[in-house]
Amino acid sequence: MRVLSHPPVRPLPPPAASSPPEPSMSRYVAPLGFTLAAVWVAVLFVLTSATH
């Protein structure tokens, strides 16, 4: 009788330590900041061009 040998089953590695999940709104903060900055620059441009 022949015994089949299988490779030993290795336990799964522990999950990597990750930072806690961020709120879903954080992905919109940077684009919103850039948009507000662009709008502010446009408003300043209109105001300065209107005074001359």
Beta strands, then each sheet from edge to edge (+ up, - down):
end
